[in-house]
Amino acid sequence: MTDSKASAVRGLIVAAGLVLAVACTPIVRNHGYIPTDTDLSTITVGQDTPKTVTATVGPPTTTGMLGEDAFFYVQSRFETRGAAAPVEVDRQVLAVSFSSVGTVSNIERFTLQDGNVVALSRRVTTDNVRDSTFLRQLLGSVGRVNAQDFVGEQ
C-alpha cells in the first residue's frame, strides 16, 4: 500500500471511531429547580411563611392539595443514549410543609431511590356502547324504524 492510501485508511478509521464515540455519548437534559442548601439554611422552621419562603428560594414547582399547606420543588435529570428512549437517572424533590398557623413545619428532601409507585383509584364513567363499531350501530337501528314515527298519529 502506498503512503497516501494508508493515511486515507487511517483517516477513515479515526473518523469512524469519532462517529461511534459521539453516537454513544449521552444527551443530558435537566428539568425543574431545587433550591441550594445555602438558600435553605436561611429558612427558619416555625418562623417563615409561604410568602417569605417564595421570596427566599423562589416559587415552588407545585403546591399541596389545599394550596399553601406544602411547597414542592422538583428537579429531574434525563439521559438519552443513541436511539433509545430517555431514562430518568436522577430526581430530587424538596418538600416544605407548613403548619396550620402558616409557618414552616418541616423541610424534607427525597430522591429517585425514595420513590414509590402509587396506584391511583380509577374512576371512569363507562359508556353504553360496548364493542360496537359505527357501522354496527348504524345498521343495528334499521329494523327499529317505525313508519308511525314519521307520520303523526291520528
FENCORSUL-V738363 format. One record per pair of residues at least 4 apart in sequence whose ideal C-beta (glycine too) atoms are under 6 Angstrom apart, sorted by the first residue. I is the first residue (numbers start at 1). GAP is how many residues later the second one is. D is the distance in whole Angstrom. If there is no record, write none. Layout:
I;GAP;D
I;GAP;D
This chain:
1;4;5
1;5;5
23;59;6
26;53;4
26;55;5
27;53;4
28;51;6
29;49;5
30;47;5
31;45;5
32;29;6
32;42;5
32;43;4
32;44;6
33;42;6
34;39;5
34;41;4
34;58;5
34;60;5
35;4;4
35;5;6
35;22;4
39;18;5
42;14;6
43;5;5
44;4;5
45;59;5
46;57;5
48;4;4
48;5;5
48;56;5
49;53;5
50;18;5
53;43;6
54;5;5
60;11;4
60;12;6
60;13;6
61;11;6
61;12;5
61;13;4
62;10;5
63;4;6
63;8;6
64;5;4
64;6;4
69;29;6
70;27;5
71;25;4
72;23;6
73;21;4
74;19;5
75;17;5
76;12;6
76;15;5
77;12;5
77;13;4
78;8;4
78;10;5
79;8;6
79;10;5
80;6;5
90;22;6
91;21;4
93;17;4
94;15;5
95;13;5
96;11;5
97;8;5
97;9;4
98;4;6
99;4;5
99;6;4
110;4;4
132;4;5
132;5;5
136;4;6
